[in-house]
């Protein structure tokens, strides 16, 4: 199992933070970000919205699929 890298944004060493982000996204593709300053209530609201979206039927989610297959934006179905 791959362990997600943790990137702490409170560090004053911006070059080290940028290097950690670059490494995390190239090596794993994801990261956990700490000390980002986003209020916990807003993070909880985002997770709730995400849960509601992914609970929708596939055809409804596909309405926000990218028009170009190469676009990283929008919903894409697994497979």
Residue, then its C-alpha position, 0 to 999 in steps of 0.5 A: x500500500x502506498x502511503x500518502x505524502x504529507x505536505x505542511x504549508x506552514x513551513x517558511x522554506x518555500x523551496x522545500x515546500x514546492x519540492x515536497x509538492x512536486x515530489x508527492x504529485x510526481x511519485x504518488x499523484x496525491x498528497x495530504x496538505x496540512x496547515x493550509x488555513x482552510x476552516x474545518x467547516x469548509x473542508x467538511x462542507x466540501x466532503x459532504x458535497x463530494x459525497x452527494x455528487x458521487x451518490x448520483x447516478x452515473x448518467x447524471x455525473x457524466x453530464x460534467x464529463x470533459x468534452x475532450x478525452x485529454x482534459x483532466x477536468x470534470x467527471x470520468x467513469x472508471x474504466 
